[in-house]
Protein backbone atom coordinates (compact mmCIF):
# COMPACT_ATOMS: atom_id res chain seq x y z
CA UNK A 1 0.00 0.00 0.00
CA UNK A 2 1.65 3.20 -1.16
CA UNK A 3 0.95 6.72 -0.02
CA UNK A 4 0.21 8.26 3.32
CA UNK A 5 -0.97 6.21 6.27
CA UNK A 6 -4.73 6.28 6.74
CA UNK A 7 -5.87 8.69 9.46
CA UNK A 8 -8.79 8.00 11.79
CA UNK A 9 -11.99 9.78 10.78
CA UNK A 10 -12.11 11.67 14.10
CA UNK A 11 -8.70 13.14 13.34
CA UNK A 12 -9.76 14.14 9.82
CA UNK A 13 -12.89 15.82 11.17
CA UNK A 14 -10.93 17.57 13.93
CA UNK A 15 -8.52 19.01 11.38
CA UNK A 16 -11.45 20.28 9.34
CA UNK A 17 -9.50 20.20 6.08
CA UNK A 18 -11.42 17.50 4.21
CA UNK A 19 -15.12 17.68 3.45
CA UNK A 20 -16.84 14.31 3.64
CA UNK A 21 -20.49 13.42 3.28
CA UNK A 22 -22.36 11.84 6.17
CA UNK A 23 -22.35 8.54 4.29
CA UNK A 24 -18.56 8.68 3.82
CA UNK A 25 -18.07 9.48 7.51
CA UNK A 26 -20.33 6.59 8.59
CA UNK A 27 -18.57 4.22 6.19
CA UNK A 28 -15.14 5.22 7.53
CA UNK A 29 -16.29 4.90 11.14
CA UNK A 30 -17.70 1.43 10.50
CA UNK A 31 -14.42 0.21 8.97
CA UNK A 32 -12.09 1.62 11.66
CA UNK A 33 -10.79 -0.68 14.35
CA UNK A 34 -11.54 0.43 17.91
CA UNK A 35 -11.18 -1.32 21.23
CA UNK A 36 -12.23 -0.75 24.81
CA UNK A 37 -9.64 -3.16 26.21
CA UNK A 38 -7.91 -0.87 28.69
CA UNK A 39 -7.22 -3.38 31.46
CA UNK A 40 -3.47 -3.05 30.92
CA UNK A 41 -1.24 -5.29 33.07
CA UNK A 42 2.52 -5.88 33.00
CA UNK A 43 3.67 -9.21 31.54
CA UNK A 44 5.05 -11.76 34.00
CA UNK A 45 8.54 -11.69 32.48
CA UNK A 46 9.27 -8.16 33.75
CA UNK A 47 11.22 -7.75 36.99
CA UNK A 48 9.81 -5.68 39.87
CA UNK A 49 11.53 -2.44 38.89
CA UNK A 50 10.31 -2.80 35.29
CA UNK A 51 6.77 -3.60 36.49
CA UNK A 52 6.71 -0.42 38.59
CA UNK A 53 7.84 1.60 35.56
CA UNK A 54 5.25 -0.25 33.45
CA UNK A 55 2.45 0.88 35.79
CA UNK A 56 3.74 4.47 35.77
CA UNK A 57 4.03 4.76 31.99
CA UNK A 58 0.86 2.80 31.20
CA UNK A 59 -1.18 5.09 33.47
CA UNK A 60 0.06 8.14 31.58
CA UNK A 61 -0.74 6.48 28.25
CA UNK A 62 -4.19 5.43 29.50
CA UNK A 63 -4.89 9.03 30.50
CA UNK A 64 -3.98 10.12 26.97
CA UNK A 65 -6.08 7.27 25.57
CA UNK A 66 -3.43 5.63 23.37
CA UNK A 67 -2.79 2.27 25.03
CA UNK A 68 -4.80 -0.94 25.21
CA UNK A 69 -4.15 -4.50 26.30
CA UNK A 70 -2.77 -5.12 22.81
CA UNK A 71 0.17 -2.81 23.56
CA UNK A 72 1.36 -4.50 26.76
CA UNK A 73 4.19 -6.42 25.11
CA UNK A 74 5.43 -3.40 23.17
CA UNK A 75 5.71 -1.38 26.38
CA UNK A 76 7.40 -4.36 28.08
CA UNK A 77 9.92 -4.60 25.22
CA UNK A 78 10.64 -0.90 25.62
CA UNK A 79 11.30 -1.34 29.34
CA UNK A 80 13.53 -4.38 28.85
CA UNK A 81 15.61 -2.68 26.17
CA UNK A 82 15.86 0.45 28.33
CA UNK A 83 17.03 -1.63 31.30
CA UNK A 84 19.64 -3.30 29.06
CA UNK A 85 20.80 0.06 27.74
CA UNK A 86 21.31 1.37 31.28
CA UNK A 87 23.13 -1.81 32.33
CA UNK A 88 25.51 -1.60 29.34
CA UNK A 89 26.13 2.10 29.93
CA UNK A 90 27.11 1.44 33.55
CA UNK A 91 29.44 -1.39 32.46
CA UNK A 92 31.11 0.87 29.86
CA UNK A 93 31.73 3.54 32.49
CA UNK A 94 33.26 0.97 34.85
CA UNK A 95 35.54 -0.27 32.08
CA UNK A 96 36.56 3.28 31.17
CA UNK A 97 37.58 3.84 34.79
CA UNK A 98 39.60 0.61 34.69
CA UNK A 99 41.22 1.74 31.45
CA UNK A 100 42.44 4.94 33.09
CA UNK A 101 43.98 2.93 35.94
CA UNK A 102 45.57 0.24 33.72
CA UNK A 103 49.31 0.48 33.22
CA UNK A 104 50.13 -2.43 30.86
CA UNK A 105 49.44 -2.15 27.14
CA UNK A 106 47.98 -5.65 26.82
CA UNK A 107 45.58 -5.01 29.71
CA UNK A 108 44.53 -1.69 28.11
CA UNK A 109 43.90 -3.44 24.79
CA UNK A 110 41.77 -6.11 26.49
CA UNK A 111 39.70 -3.43 28.26
CA UNK A 112 39.31 -1.46 25.00
CA UNK A 113 38.01 -4.53 23.17
CA UNK A 114 35.58 -5.19 26.02
CA UNK A 115 34.39 -1.57 25.82
CA UNK A 116 33.85 -1.97 22.06
CA UNK A 117 31.78 -5.10 22.67
CA UNK A 118 29.59 -3.33 25.24
CA UNK A 119 29.24 -0.32 22.94
CA UNK A 120 27.79 -2.68 20.32
CA UNK A 121 25.36 -4.12 22.86
CA UNK A 122 24.46 -0.62 24.01
CA UNK A 123 23.77 0.55 20.45
CA UNK A 124 21.49 -2.43 19.80
CA UNK A 125 19.58 -1.85 23.03
CA UNK A 126 19.19 1.84 22.19
CA UNK A 127 17.90 1.00 18.71
CA UNK A 128 15.29 -1.38 20.18
CA UNK A 129 14.38 1.11 22.88
CA UNK A 130 13.85 3.94 20.39
CA UNK A 131 11.79 1.78 18.04
CA UNK A 132 9.45 0.75 20.87
CA UNK A 133 9.32 4.31 22.20
CA UNK A 134 8.23 5.57 18.78
CA UNK A 135 5.59 2.84 18.50
CA UNK A 136 4.18 3.74 21.91
CA UNK A 137 4.25 7.52 21.51
CA UNK A 138 6.96 7.92 24.14
CA UNK A 139 9.03 10.35 22.08
CA UNK A 140 8.12 13.93 21.27
CA UNK A 141 7.86 13.40 17.51
CA UNK A 142 5.83 10.19 17.73
CA UNK A 143 3.48 11.70 20.32
CA UNK A 144 2.85 14.67 18.04
CA UNK A 145 1.65 12.24 15.39
CA UNK A 146 -0.67 10.46 17.83
CA UNK A 147 -2.34 13.37 19.59
CA UNK A 148 -5.54 14.52 17.99
CA UNK A 149 -5.85 18.28 17.54
CA UNK A 150 -8.76 20.05 19.20
CA UNK A 151 -11.73 20.55 16.87
CA UNK A 152 -12.15 23.97 15.35
CA UNK A 153 -14.75 26.26 16.87
CA UNK A 154 -18.15 26.18 15.21
CA UNK A 155 -18.62 29.22 13.03
CA UNK A 156 -20.77 32.02 14.36
CA UNK A 157 -24.35 32.05 13.22
CA UNK A 158 -24.94 34.32 10.27
CA UNK A 159 -27.29 37.03 11.49
CA UNK A 160 -28.62 37.49 7.96
CA UNK A 161 -29.53 33.79 7.54
CA UNK A 162 -33.12 34.49 8.62
CA UNK A 163 -33.60 36.58 5.48
CA UNK A 164 -32.37 33.78 3.18
CA UNK A 165 -34.89 32.81 0.53
CA UNK A 166 -35.24 29.07 0.08
LINLINVEN-V61952 format. One record per residue. N is the residue number from 0. OMEGA is omega in whole degrees, -180 to 180 (none if undefined). D_FIRST is the distance of its C-alpha to the first C-alpha in whole Angstrom. Layout:
# LINLINVEN-V61952
<<N OMEGA D_FIRST> <N OMEGA D_FIRST>>
This chain:
# LINLINVEN-V61952
<<0 -179 0> <1 177 4> <2 -179 7> <3 175 9> <4 -179 9> <5 180 10> <6 176 14> <7 -178 17> <8 178 19> <9 178 22> <10 179 21> <11 -180 20> <12 -180 23> <13 178 25> <14 178 24> <15 -176 25> <16 -176 23> <17 -179 21> <18 -180 24> <19 176 22> <20 179 25> <21 180 26> <22 178 24> <23 179 21> <24 179 22> <25 -180 23> <26 179 20> <27 180 18> <28 -179 20> <29 -179 21> <30 -180 17> <31 179 17> <32 176 18> <33 179 21> <34 176 24> <35 -177 28> <36 -177 28> <37 177 30> <38 -172 32> <39 179 31> <40 179 34> <41 176 34> <42 -177 33> <43 -175 36> <44 176 36> <45 175 36> <46 -174 39> <47 -180 41> <48 179 41> <49 178 37> <50 178 37> <51 178 39> <52 177 36> <53 179 34> <54 -178 36> <55 -177 36> <56 -178 33> <57 178 31> <58 177 34> <59 -179 33> <60 175 29> <61 178 30> <62 178 32> <63 180 29> <64 -177 27> <65 177 24> <66 174 25> <67 178 26> <68 -179 27> <69 -176 24> <70 -177 24> <71 -177 27> <72 179 26> <73 177 24> <74 178 27> <75 178 29> <76 176 27> <77 -177 28> <78 179 31> <79 -180 32> <80 177 31> <81 177 32> <82 178 36> <83 180 35> <84 -180 35> <85 179 38> <86 -180 40> <87 179 39> <88 178 40> <89 -180 43> <90 179 44> <91 180 43> <92 176 46> <93 -180 48> <94 177 48> <95 176 48> <96 177 51> <97 180 53> <98 179 52> <99 -179 54> <100 -176 57> <101 -179 57> <102 -176 59> <103 -178 59> <104 -178 56> <105 177 55> <106 178 55> <107 -180 53> <108 178 51> <109 180 50> <110 179 49> <111 179 47> <112 176 45> <113 177 44> <114 179 43> <115 179 40> <116 180 39> <117 175 39> <118 176 37> <119 178 35> <120 -179 34> <121 -180 34> <122 178 31> <123 179 29> <124 179 30> <125 179 29> <126 177 26> <127 -178 25> <128 -179 27> <129 179 25> <130 179 22> <131 179 23> <132 178 24> <133 179 21> <134 -176 20> <135 -178 23> <136 -178 23> <137 175 26> <138 -177 26> <139 -176 27> <140 180 23> <141 178 21> <142 179 24> <143 178 23> <144 -176 20> <145 -174 21> <146 179 24> <147 177 24> <148 178 26> <149 180 29> <150 179 29> <151 178 31> <152 176 35> <153 -179 35> <154 179 37> <155 -180 41> <156 179 42> <157 -176 44> <158 180 47> <159 -178 48> <160 -179 46> <161 180 49> <162 -177 50> <163 179 47> <164 -178 48> <165 none 46>>
